[in-house]
Amino acid sequence: MHYTTLSFTRGSRAHTILRLIRFTSYGPLFLLTGIFGALLTFAPLDGMLAVLMIFIASSAAFGFVLNDISDRGLDAHEPRPRNPLADGTCPLTLSYQICGLLLVVSLCCLALLPLPLILPGGLELFIFATYSVGIKVKNIAGLDLRYHGLLPALYAAMGYFLYGSPDLTGAVFFSLVFIFGAVAEIFNEIRDFAKDRLIRKNFVVVAGKARAFAVTLVLMTIALGTTALFALLHPPFRWLLVFIPFGLLLIHPVWQTMHDLRFEPLFVSTINRRAIALAIAMVVVFVIIRL
């Protein structure tokens, strides 16, 4: 009986930590962004890529935990909060300990990476921190989108700079990831609009949901169009054209939610799952082509 109780406690604690870091929501996309950036250089990969992956995982988790700590009061107004600090299932002390541990792991990995990656990696940690505390950029309309766009874009740059140098391919990849990162912030703000409008002045609160939906459609269309144009002009990347039609799978939930608000609670998770599946497929195809 004692063993069963102990196992349940440990299982509950593990589940709480997983909820806190929320890595399954966006971690896979961040990791795939870094991997894809490295693959785009067409250079031989080595063990440094594993160090970068640990940095991406730990720094992203650090950002999510810090955000939950910052939002615990506001998230408590939700009927079923995603934030375990808001419903009392995670002690605040534990969240600070996890946050500190993740920061230490991130800094140790950053110290092991090549010099060109130190600046974007340090900027990544700075953005994650000031997004939630201090400046609290998540409350500043316009700057919130730029910050959230930079989060995955810097991971993309780190993956590319690990084996390559700045060039047109890297710049286009950085820009495309930046656009999708900004779009992801708009999606999050649309989902959280009901609580955010009480105290925040982020992009969606200021612009309104209707305009925010329109902006996402424009940005996603630009991103897909740019990808298609780049692939047409650069033969080594023409295989990307196969995936352009699948981009409609990301646009459709937005269009659907614009015309039927019943889909609003689910459209973010739907797009996230489809984006992860699409990113995995692209990486697999690229690896097969390289081999």
C-alpha positions, 0 to 999 in steps of 0.5 A: 500500500505504501509503495502504491501511494509513493508511485502515485505521488511520483507520477503526479509530480512528473505529470505536473512538471510536464504540464509546467514545461509544456514541451510537447506543445511547442518543443518539437517544433523548436527542435525541428527548426534547429535541425532543419537549419543545420540540414540546410547547410548541406554540411556533415553533422556532428555531436555539436548538434546534440548540444544545440538540441539540449540547449533548445529544449532546456531554454524553451522549457525555461521560457514556458515555466517563467511564463507560467510563473508570471501568468499564474494570477491571470490564468487562475480566472480560467475554468480549467487552466493549462497552467498548473500554478493557477490550479494549485497542482504545482507548488510555486517553490518547485516551479522556481527550482525547475526554472533555475535548473533549466536556466543553468542547463541552458547556460552550460550548453551555450558555453559548449557551443561555437562562438557564432552561436553565443550571441543568438543563444544569449539573445534567446534567453533574454527574450524568453525572460523579458517576454514574461518578466521585467519589460513584460513584452507580452503586454506591448502590442506589436513588440509581442509579435516581434519577440515571439517571431524571434524565438523560433527564428533564433533557433533556426539561425543557431542551427544554420550557423552551427555549420554554415555562414550567413547567406541568402538561404539562411536569411530566407529560412530565418524570415520564414520561421520568424513569420510563423513564430509571429503568427503563433503568437497571434493564435495564442492571443486569440485563444486567450483573448477573454482573459487578456483583455482584462489587463493586457494591451497585446496585439490582438487586444488592441487590433481586435480578433477580426483584424488579427485573423486577417493578419494571420491569413496574409502572413501565412500566404506570404510565407507560403508564397515566399517558400514556393518562389525560393524553391523555384529559383533554387533547384536544390530546394524544389522538393519543397514545392511538394509541401506547399499545398499542405500549407493549406492544412494550416490555413484552413483552421484559421478560415474555419474559426473566422466563420464559426467561433465554435472552433476557436477553443481547438484551432490552436492545438489543431494547427500545432499538431498539423505543423509538427506533422508537416515539419517532421515530414519535411525533415524526413524527406530532406534527410532522405534526399541528402542520403 
